[in-house]
């Protein structure tokens, strides 16, 4: 096309510098590497149905062998209109105005070392075309995996019971598991608590008006609504249930990368945990008193016994507060499975 004219001569005729010519040429014809990066980003976004933001896209690229900066990924996604869908406002569905028994908050005192030590449960609403339905979910506090869930048109206790039954059926937890929830009437109902005690599961409940105690379940609902619910339109409950099965079992638990898990999926995280040294159980910590160990053999050796304040009993618990019965084990059985006294923070 340029005939016998050189690049230098054409730049002189056009009154532009050679540097400007090469810059414009680079903008007009992106490099092969840049096109490969864009193609990989497009593939990840399409694969995950625009559920991933630039941070998870960057993590996925790095797992596939790319050396790339997340700022570059964010720029490309913004230029190609690939940014993830944004969340909508949160609506509270908890009814804690009841006179049923509530339980001590054990979840915030636990240091988890493996699966089936802590389950976290909650309920949220989902808006369909002509009605509202409700989802109850139970997550493993260690791996963030959804271990049980149920859908219903009612907020009655049967919704929470169905999710709990699903979780117990699939996981078969050993005695001593802690089940944490808010103070909703569904979780305080006698039928629900009866199932927990039948399987020797210890109930735990959040402090009043404190959603942070249930943060992992709230995070799951946020992800579910942003990446699945708000991105689709469902005709009825059966349509939603089929898509929920696909999202939870085949995507969220098995494929989706979690920043809290070092950008692993829950099932991948659990598989990695199994290969490590077997855990002896979680530890409990009650304020200034330190950890409670499963047995005396695990206690660190110290010179002398700890000193207590005058308002404390001989076992190290404040006489002014609630004292759990015989706190000798981090995975309590026996006496601790008896009904706990109501606990108000």
N, C-alpha and C positions, 0 to 999 in steps of 0.2 A: 504493500500500500504506500510506503514512503518513497518508492523508486530509488533513485541514486542519492537521495538526501540523507545525511547522517542525523542522529539524534541532536547533536550539538547545533547543526545548521537549522533544523526545524525549530529548536528553542529560540534561536536568534531571530528567525522570521516571525515567530509568534510572540516575541518579546516576553518570554518566561524563562526562569532559571531551570537548569536540568534537575535540581533538587525538587522543585515544585512538580515537574513532570513525573518523576519517579514516585513521589508521594501520592499523586492523583492516580497513577497506575496501580499502586498497591491498594488504594481504597476501592477502586473499580473491580479489581480481581483479587478476592481474598485468597490467602494462602491455602494450600491443601490441608495443613495441620488445623487451621481455624475451622475449615469446613468439617473436618472429622470431629472436632470438639462439639460443634453445633449439632451434628448428626447424633452424637452420643447423648447429648443433653436432651434433644427431642425424643430420642428413644426411651430414656428414663422417665421423662414427663408423661409420655403416652402410656408406658407400661404401668405407671402408678396413678393414671387417670388424674393428673394435675393435683395430686394430694401432697406431693413433696414440694417444700420450699427450697431455696437455693442452698441452704446448709446441708440438707439431706441429699440433694442432688450432688453436691460436692463430695460428701462422704461416699456415696455410691460410685462416683467416678474414680475416687482414690482406691476403693476396693477392687476396681477393675483394672488398676494399673496406671491410671492417669496421674501426672504430677501437675496440679492445677490449683490456682488460688480461688477462694470462694468469691472474692470481689469480681473476678472475671466471669465466673458462673452467673452471679447476680446480674451483671451488665448484659450478658448474652440473653438471659431469660427475660429481662426487661425489654430489650430490643425486639425479641421475637414473640413478645406477649405470652410468655409461658409461666408467669408468676402464679403461685397457688391461690386457691379461693380463700377469702378472708372470713373469719368467724362472725356470727351474729350474736346478739345480746343473750345473756344467760338468764334463765327463769328458774326460780326456786320451787321445788316440789315437795319439800320436807314438811311434814306435820308433826311437830314435837310438842304440841299443846295437849298432853295427855297425862294421866295419873299412873301409867304403867311403870314398872320398875326399870331403872336405868343402871348402867354398870360402869365400873372404873375404866378409865382410858388407859389401856395397856400398850396400845400401838406406838404412842410417842415415846415410850420408855424402852422399846425393844431395839436391839442391834441384831439384824438378821444375818444369818450365815448360810442359808439354804432355802429350798422351796418348801411349801406346806408348813411354814412356821407362822405365817400371818396371811390371812385373807382379808381383803378390803371390799366392802359392798356398798352400792348406792343405786339410786333410781333417777331416771331422767325422762322427760317427755319428748315425743316426736310428733310433728304435725304432718298429717297426710292431707289429701285434697279436701276431704269432707269431714275429718274427725281428728281427734288427738288420741294417740296411743302412748303406752309407757313401756320403757325398757329397764329391767333390773339386771345388773351385772355384778359379778364377783371376780376380782383380780387377785393373783398371787402377789403379795407385797414385795417379794424378792425379785421375781423375774418380770413383773408387769403383765404376765400372760392372763388373758381372760379364761378362767377355768369354768365358769358357769354363767348362763344368761337366759332370760325369758322375756317374751313380749305379751302384752295384754291390753285390753281396752279399759281396764280398771286399775286403780291404785290399791286395791284390796290386798290383804296379806298373802293371798294365794300367788300373787305375782312374785313376791320375794321368796316365797317357799319354793316355787318352781325353779328359780335360779339356784337356790341353795341345793336342792335335790340334784339338779344337773351337775353342779360342782362336785358334790360328794360321790356321785356315781362315776364320774370320770377320773377323779383324783384319789379316792379311797384314802383320806388322810389318817395318820396315826393319832392316838389320843394326845391332847395337849396343844393342838392347833388353836391359835387365837383368831377369832372372827371379829373384825372391826367394822362399825357402821356409824351412821349418824343416829340421832335419838328419835327417828321417825317411828310412828305407831306400827308400821309394818314389821320392823325389826324388834320391837319391844313386845309384840303380841305373844301370847302364851304358846300358840301353836308353833311359832318360829323358834322361840327359846327352847321349847320342848325337843325339837329336832336337834338343836345344838347340843343339849345335854345328853340326848340319846347316843350321839356319836362322840361324846366327851370332848366337845369343842367349847372353848372358853369365850364367852361374849365380852366385847369391849365396845365402848361408845365414845363418840367425840364430845368435846366440851361444848357448852351451849354457844350457838352462833359463831362457830369456828370451823370454816370449811377447810382450813389448812391441814387438819388432822386426817382428812380424807383426800389429800391432794392427788394421789395417783389415780383414783377412780374419776375424779373431776377432770384430770388431764385426758383420760381415755375418752370421756364423753365429748370433750372439746374437739379432740381429733376425729372422732366418729362423725360429729355433725359437720365439721368443716370439710372433711375429705370424702364423705359418703352421702350424708343426708341432704346437705344444701346443694350438692352437685347433681341430684337426681329428683325426679318426680315419681311418687309411688301412687298407684291406683287404689290399693286397699292393703289390709293387714297381711294377707298372704303374700302379696308382691314384696312388701317390705321384709317379711320374714325370710324369704328366699335370698334377697340381697344381703340381709344381715348375716346369714350363714356364710355366704361367700366372703364378705368383708372380714368377719371376725376369724373364722377358721382358716381360710386359705390366703388371707392377706395380712391382717394385723398380727396374728400370732406367729405366722411362719415366714413372712417376707419383709414387713415394714421395719425399717431401721429406727431405733430409739436412742436419742441422745443420752438419756439417763443410763443406758446400758452400754455405753461406749460404741454406739452405732452398730448394735447387733439386734437381730429380731429376738423376741422372747424365747422362742423355741431354740434358737441358736445359743442364746445365753444359758438356758437350762442344760443343754448338752455339754457346754463347756464347764459348767459348774459340777456336773457329774464326774468329770475326769479329774477334778481336783481332790484334795484330801477330804474324806467324808466329814461332814459337820456333826458336832455333838449337840447342837441346838443353839437357839438364840439366847441372848443374855438380856436381863432386865435391869434397869437402873432407876432408883427412886431418889431423885433430887441429889442431895449432898451425901447420900449414903453409899453411892457407888453401885457396882454391878452385883447381881445375884447369880451365882453359878449353879450349874446342874448338880455338882457334888463337891464335897470338901477337897477332893483330889485336884480340882481345877483352881482352887483359890490360891492366889499368890502368897508366898510365905512372907510374913511381916514380923518385925520384932515388937512383941507386946500386943495388947488389944487396943482397938481404937477408942478414943475418948468421946463421950457423948455429952450433949448439953443437958442442963437440968430439966428441960421440958421433954426429954426423950426417955423412952423406955430402955430396958436392958438390951433389947434386940436392935436398937438403933432407929426406931420409928417414932415420930413425934406423937406424944400423947394427946395433943390437941387435934390431930387429924385422923384419917382412916388408916388402920393398920391391917394389912392382909394377913390371913392366917397362915402361920408356918411357912414363910417364904424361903424354902430350902431348895427349890428347883426352878430352873428357867422354863421347863416344859411341865407345868404343874399337873399333877394327877391327885386323886384321892380327895383330901379335904378342900382343896381350892376349887374343886368342881361343885361344891355345895353353893347354894345361892349366896351371892355377894350382897352386901348391904347397898342401898341406893347411894350413889356418889354424886355430890354436887360440887363443881369446881368453885 
